Amino acid sequence: MKQSVVPPSIAAIQKPDTDQGPTHAWRGLIRWLRLRCPYCGIGRVMRSWFSLRDACEHCGLRFEREEQEDYWLGAYTLNFIVTEVAFALILAVALIATWPDPPWRTIVLVGVLQMSLTPIFFDPFAKALWLAIDLVFRPVQAEDFHAPSKETNMTTTQREGTR
């Protein structure tokens, strides 16, 4: 099993609750609700609703870990699962509440709206949750960090404008 390593320069600026035990794993899984870094709990994961930061502005944890192209497939899957489960629950409640004569047009309309809006609403939460789950199964390594900087949180357009 890989031993988790935190670079000394990063460890100096972190909160004391960044150990790698089971308690830290649960904290990371809970931090996704606030869209905070699952490692330190301070830095924000999202730059905007659909734009992910490159790294945590506090601890320097890179949010893109190893697999560059396929990494977020898990987040998309989580988003899909939440959308489908929410639809199934809404459908079940509507059918039970209105049986034996369910209002099918209303059910279809609500279903279409829910299936369209839930993925948009849940997108940043799915990404933060996927990152937290990944940290539980693959603890952080030294290569997962880089020194925090102001440029880390700039968009590509902003970086090009400063050169």
C-alpha positions in Angstrom: 0.0 0.0 0.0 1.3 3.5 -0.9 2.3 5.7 2.0 0.7 9.2 1.7 3.3 12.0 1.5 2.7 15.7 2.2 5.5 18.0 1.0 7.0 19.9 4.0 6.3 23.3 2.3 2.7 22.4 1.9 2.3 20.8 5.4 3.4 24.1 7.0 0.4 26.0 5.7 -2.2 23.4 6.3 -4.7 23.1 9.1 -4.0 20.4 11.7 -6.9 18.1 10.5 -5.1 17.0 7.3 -4.0 13.6 8.6 -4.8 10.7 6.4 -6.8 8.5 8.8 -10.5 7.5 8.6 -11.7 10.7 10.2 -10.0 12.7 7.5 -11.7 10.6 4.8 -15.1 11.3 6.3 -14.3 15.0 6.6 -13.3 15.1 2.9 -16.5 13.4 1.9 -18.6 15.9 3.9 -16.6 18.9 2.6 -18.1 18.4 -0.9 -21.4 19.8 0.3 -19.7 23.1 0.7 -17.7 22.8 -2.5 -14.4 23.0 -0.5 -11.1 21.2 -1.0 -11.6 17.7 0.3 -8.0 17.7 1.6 -7.8 21.0 3.6 -11.4 22.1 3.7 -10.4 25.7 3.1 -9.9 26.3 -0.6 -12.8 26.4 -3.0 -13.0 23.6 -5.7 -15.0 25.6 -8.2 -14.1 28.9 -9.9 -17.6 29.3 -11.2 -20.6 27.0 -11.4 -19.1 25.1 -14.3 -15.4 26.0 -14.1 -13.1 23.9 -11.9 -10.0 25.5 -10.3 -6.7 24.0 -11.3 -5.7 23.6 -7.6 -6.7 24.5 -4.1 -5.6 28.1 -3.4 -4.8 27.1 0.2 -3.0 23.7 0.2 -2.0 23.4 -3.5 -3.8 20.1 -4.1 -4.2 19.7 -7.9 -7.8 18.9 -8.7 -6.8 17.0 -11.9 -5.2 13.8 -10.7 -3.2 11.6 -13.1 -5.7 10.6 -15.8 -6.2 13.8 -17.6 -9.0 12.8 -20.0 -10.9 10.2 -18.1 -10.6 11.5 -14.6 -14.0 13.2 -14.5 -15.9 10.2 -15.9 -16.7 9.3 -12.3 -18.2 12.7 -11.6 -20.4 12.5 -14.7 -21.5 9.0 -13.6 -22.4 10.4 -10.1 -24.4 13.2 -11.8 -26.3 10.7 -13.9 -27.1 8.4 -11.0 -28.4 11.3 -8.9 -30.5 12.5 -11.7 -32.0 9.1 -12.4 -32.7 8.3 -8.7 -34.4 11.7 -8.2 -36.6 11.0 -11.3 -37.5 7.5 -10.0 -38.4 9.0 -6.5 -40.5 11.8 -8.0 -42.3 9.3 -10.4 -43.0 6.9 -7.5 -44.4 9.6 -5.3 -46.5 11.1 -8.1 -47.9 7.6 -9.0 -48.7 6.7 -5.4 -50.3 10.0 -4.6 -52.5 10.1 -7.7 -53.3 6.4 -8.3 -55.6 5.2 -10.0 -55.8 8.2 -12.3 -52.3 9.8 -12.6 -52.0 13.0 -14.5 -49.6 11.8 -17.2 -49.0 15.1 -18.9 -48.0 16.7 -15.7 -45.8 13.8 -14.8 -44.0 13.9 -18.2 -43.6 17.7 -18.0 -42.2 17.6 -14.4 -40.0 14.6 -15.5 -38.5 16.5 -18.5 -37.8 19.6 -16.3 -36.3 17.6 -13.6 -34.1 15.5 -16.0 -32.9 18.7 -17.6 -32.2 20.8 -14.5 -30.9 18.3 -12.0 -27.6 17.7 -13.9 -27.0 21.4 -14.2 -27.6 22.0 -10.5 -25.7 19.0 -9.3 -22.6 19.4 -11.6 -20.3 21.2 -9.2 -21.3 18.9 -6.4 -20.6 15.8 -8.5 -17.1 17.0 -9.2 -16.4 17.8 -5.6 -17.8 14.5 -4.4 -15.8 12.6 -7.0 -12.6 14.3 -5.9 -13.4 13.4 -2.3 -14.1 9.8 -3.1 -10.9 9.6 -5.1 -8.9 10.9 -2.2 -10.4 8.2 0.0 -9.3 5.4 -2.3 -6.0 7.0 -3.5 -4.5 9.1 -0.7 -2.6 12.2 -1.8 1.0 11.9 -2.8 3.7 14.6 -3.1 3.1 14.9 -6.9 -0.6 15.8 -6.2 0.5 19.2 -4.9 2.1 22.3 -6.3 2.8 25.5 -4.6 -0.3 27.8 -4.5 -0.1 30.9 -6.5 -2.3 33.6 -7.9 -1.8 32.3 -11.4 -3.2 28.9 -10.4 -6.7 30.3 -10.2 -6.5 32.4 -13.4 -8.3 31.3 -16.5 -6.2 30.7 -19.7 -7.3 34.1 -21.1 -6.2 35.9 -17.9 -2.8 34.1 -18.0 -2.2 35.1 -21.6 -3.2 38.7 -20.8 -0.6 39.0 -18.1 2.3 38.0 -20.4 
